[in-house]
Amino acid sequence: MITLALFLLQQPSAGASPGTYWQQEVAYEIEARLDEPSGVLSGTERIRYINRSPDTLTTFSLHLYLNAFRPGSRWADADSVEGRRRFNDLRDPDFGFNHVRDVRIMGTAVQPVYPFAPDSTIVRFALPGPLPPGQSMVVDMEWDARPSTVPRRQGRQGRRFDFAQWYPKVVVYDRYGWNERPLYPAGEFYGEFGSFVVDLDLPADQIIGATGVPVCGDPGWERANRVPSRPVDYRRDYYGARTPSTGACQGAAAGRKRIRWYAEDVHHFAMSLNPEYRYEGGRYQDVGIHVLYQPGDDSTWGNGVAVERTVTALGWLNRVFGPFAWPQLTNVHRIEGGGTEFPMMVMDGSASQGLILHEVGHNYTMGILANNEWREGWLDEGFTSFQTTWFWETTGQRGGYESVEASLLDLDLDGYSEPVSLRSEAYRDFLSYNLSIYSRGELFFQQLRYIVGDETMLRIMQTFYQRWRLKHVDEAAFRAVAEEVSQRDLSTFFAQGLHATELYDYSIGKVKAERRSGGAADGTAGWTTRVEVVRKEKGRMPVEVAVIAERDTAVARVEGLAEREWVQVETRSKPKRVVLDPRVRSRDWNMLNNQKRVGGFLASILGRSATGKAEHYFHPYFSTRSRRDRMTVGWQPTVWYNDAGGVTLGARTRTDYLGRFEQNVSMISFGGTGLGSDLDEADADFYFRTRNPVQLRAHNASQTLEVFNTEGRYGAVASLDWVRREHLTFGPTRHRGLTLAWVATDDMRYLDPALYDNVGTVELQLTSGVITSHDDIQASLRSSIGGGLVYNRDGLAASGRSDLNPFYFRWTLEGTARRRLLGGQAAVRAFAGVSRGDDATAKQRQIYLQGADPLQQLNNPFLRSRGALLVGDDFRYHAPGGANVRGIDPRISTSAVVAINLELERTLKARPSARLFNQVAVAAFTDLAHGIGGPDQPLTGERIGFVADAGLGLRADHRIGDTRFTTRFDFPFYLNRPALAQDRAAGDHNVEFRWTFSFQPAF
């Protein structure tokens, strides 16, 4: 035990106090020459390495990061798995590489070992002799490097070069040992702090920005300076006596120049070159600012825009953390979009304030507070996103916290969330990594700010920065500072916020309000309200409790740890209502149980059953409101027409919570108004649907119950659906479902006898499906299988219908595939359907050749009844489904059919941001189907057999509010059996002018 204790005491920990902290000491001396035609940078490198660890080292490792950007690397393969073919398809000379040669350690030649071959982003060497604690060694080598022509944190394009992670870079040795990690798309970098002397030999006209200061030579800034009245601030003497000599800049060949750069206390050296760069300089306090932008950027980067935004970023970060640790900051417009941070340098794809603030922020939370970005990326990306959002709050912008929490809540509810603390390569996909590290990481800091308050959060950040600047940091280091400054035990919060994905749900239990005795003069009179807070999920978070009284409001807080806690709130006037989490900061997913009325017995009963204060509004049909903190109730008038009921008037309400729960619909309508009706008396109908009640929440599940009495039909439908996907952005999405449907007829005047028999059906159906995509192909497969029974008032045997079987089997299978092609897409659909018993199946459950069957149209008042607005010879609407032969009569059905639908679509105009017309396209199509068996058709007196059509179409995609839909016209000019045409009056030739219309895609 004594030996074990001594061993543990000797183990280094970045989470320990700075007094026990250690980090290795590294100094680089690099000479490099750029050959522009080949894109290759090559030279020599000397590394002076001092072992400050308590361990004796026997190996030494380097990163060769540019080898990730070539075919066969782990990066390229990870890309390909997710459908991104950025690097696996590159050929020489387009891919990147990084090589080392003639490596000598301690003066002895050593041989490289590539532990992750064929990925060679890590190279390892056995030391000629052990390196004990406190001892040093020198490593010499030759090397070359070439960025790829496809940019990703690096790149080249003509004479433009973004050099990031380009030199053989020392792998960090810390308490986990050598951090030998291949480079993946998820995660970024981890480096040892050190000093850099970098001598560059470049074409004379190149303009360069880089980490460090140019101690000699011409980086090209004065020639490119767009503001000559402001002298260039080189900061050449910043390091004083430690500045290396300037002799290295002499003796450049004709047409070339030499520049020496120097930097201290940085863990990387990056640079960007472009002979067309424009330069503008500035200063924030004692920090020099250099901005390099491209031709054409004058209005977006120039005229002081990028300089001023960089100053703004430094001013904010200086306030929340502390003074910048280095002499200068260079901001360049890089080849790639987005942005990447490096010590003393940011490469940005735009000059937006948000991007500059984020990337400059990384100079603090990555550059100065240097964490292991693939082990604890949240401490970098999450922290940076948090301070960026906080900045925008100070400018008056709101919604940062709300949008971040909303982006994660659905993932939490469906079980897709992954903890913030995973290693970057452990996430299921790149999107999950981004959501966890950026969004969930930011949410962690937002929640900490909520727990400790703004003032304490600032002191935590400033203390953390002051104590750990220019060191490696981790969760333990940050937690120690947070607990010290806040004087709080944050163990539960850190455990759940970083290492779990718990749901949070608090509700109000009992409420007791009593009048306090006392005098009004001394303020002791008033009311005391005791509130019970009930924790209903595993997540624990402090919760604010607001008591809203007649003339004042008071707020208290519970820690939220116990399953039940009481809090006492005092108000001057009589309490009326209690609200949990009034600021919506506790991550409570179900806020429908967060409000309760206060008062006598009746108010208590009402409050106990209340689902929170609802928001009522006029529903504009195309947009449904959704709120985080309450139910929304939209009210709509309704009107439609059919031949039997005439004009039908009614009202409908739609409720919603979070865009996924309590999506209930209630509708009452009155037909037979006398306007165009052939009925003698009015008919009152109703439709009620409840969908996804919060009490039945389950991962990836949806529950629906419908009850209706509508236009000659009544019944109920109950369904359960499950959807699951393995990855968030690629791979298959699987569907499963179970539906029990009862539909009966009671007034055939509303019903077309070609679509309905006067019977009721009860059917159980199982559904399944899968949707997937790969490269340019999207495919889906759906199937349903089930059966049912047919009945009327006489029982299962339909009266007078000896040919109608009381039991039937129903099966459908549908597969679709789409592929982008020539500015549009090619699509194919295959369908097979069977619905049969020993005798004929009821018409409403047969398989239809033109489109959807009658029960699929049951909830559409413009289609479901005889003579509805979109039904009839004068309006030929196509509701996709069945065999989908769009040129024939929609009343034609059979007991079994197989079909194929083909479409070639070409986009004429696309405006994704437009509201009315997002895209306009033309299409050519053909539909082929063959009916198998089944009864003779009343329209033709014969069985279906083979049916085919072909024609042209016009499509337009629209968006109104939050509703997207397609307007589609199809012209099936050719039909092999014109006697079956939807518009038989058009003629009896195979080739005629025929048309159909729809608000839905063909398939």
Salt bridges, closest charged atoms under 4 A:
GLU25 OE1 - ARG52 NH2 2.78
GLU29 OE2 - ARG48 NE 3.13
GLU36 OE1 - ARG159 NE 2.63
ASP79 OD1 - ARG84 NE 3.01
ASP79 OD2 - ARG86 NE 2.76
GLU82 OE1 - ARG84 NH1 3.27
ASP89 OD1 - ARG85 NH2 2.68
ASP92 OD1 - ARG146 NH2 3.06
ASP140 OD1 - ARG46 NE 2.65
ASP144 OD1 - HIS99 ND1 3.00
ASP144 OD2 - ARG101 NH1 3.24
GLU180 OE1 - ARG124 NH2 2.58
ASP199 OD1 - ARG260 NE 2.58
ASP201 OD1 - ARG256 NE 2.62
ASP201 OD2 - ARG258 NE 3.99
ASP205 OD1 - ARG159 NH2 2.73
ASP233 OD2 - ARG283 NH1 2.31
GLU264 OE2 - ARG242 NE 2.75
GLU276 OE1 - ARG278 NH1 3.78
ASP297 OD2 - HIS333 ND1 2.53
ASP298 OD1 - ARG226 NH2 3.81
GLU336 OE2 - ARG152 NH1 3.31
GLU336 OE1 - ARG334 NH2 3.53
GLU341 OE1 - HIS362 NE2 3.88
ASP380 OD1 - HIS362 ND1 2.56
GLU381 OE1 - HIS358 NE2 3.38
GLU381 OE1 - HIS362 NE2 2.91
GLU393 OE1 - ARG398 NH1 3.77
GLU393 OE1 - ARG449 NH2 2.89
GLU402 OE2 - ARG585 NH1 3.28
GLU405 OE2 - ARG628 NH2 2.87
ASP410 OD1 - ARG660 NH1 3.12
ASP412 OD1 - ARG440 NH2 2.65
ASP412 OD2 - ARG587 NH2 3.18
ASP414 OD1 - ARG660 NH2 2.85
GLU418 OE1 - ARG428 NH1 3.74
GLU425 OE1 - ARG181 NE 3.19
GLU425 OE2 - ARG423 NE 3.45
ASP429 OD2 - HIS727 ND1 3.61
ASP454 OD1 - ARG449 NE 2.85
ASP474 OD2 - ARG175 NH2 2.95
GLU475 OE1 - HIS499 NE2 2.90
GLU483 OE2 - ARG479 NE 3.22
GLU484 OE1 - ARG467 NH1 2.82
GLU532 OE2 - ARG564 NH1 3.07
GLU537 OE2 - ARG697 NH2 3.91
GLU544 OE2 - ARG557 NH2 3.51
GLU544 OE2 - ARG583 NH2 2.83
GLU550 OE1 - ARG551 NH1 3.87
GLU559 OE1 - ARG488 NH2 2.96
GLU615 OE2 - ARG625 NH1 3.05
GLU615 OE1 - ARG627 NH1 2.29
ASP629 OD1 - ARG627 NH2 3.06
ASP629 OD2 - ARG630 NH2 3.46
ASP678 OD2 - ARG866 NH2 3.71
GLU711 OE1 - ARG864 NE 3.11
ASP747 OD1 - ARG749 NE 2.96
ASP757 OD1 - ARG801 NH1 2.86
ASP757 OD1 - LYS843 NZ 3.44
GLU763 OE1 - ARG845 NE 2.77
ASP775 OD2 - HIS774 NE2 3.36
ASP776 OD1 - ARG820 NH2 2.40
ASP803 OD1 - ARG801 NE 3.00
GLU814 OE1 - ARG782 NH2 2.64
GLU814 OE2 - ARG829 NE 2.68
ASP853 OD2 - ARG810 NH2 3.23
ASP853 OD1 - ARG845 NH1 3.38
ASP889 OD2 - ARG891 NH2 2.97
ASP889 OD2 - ARG984 NH1 2.89
GLU903 OE2 - ARG886 NH1 2.81
GLU903 OE2 - ARG955 NH2 2.56
GLU905 OE1 - ARG955 NE 3.68
ASP927 OD2 - ARG886 NE 2.91
GLU942 OE2 - ARG977 NH2 2.44
ASP970 OD2 - ARG886 NH1 3.04
ASP970 OD1 - ARG955 NH1 2.62
ASP970 OD2 - ARG968 NH1 2.56
ASP983 OD2 - ARG876 NH1 3.49
ASP988 OD1 - HIS989 ND1 3.67
GLU992 OE2 - HIS989 ND1 2.81
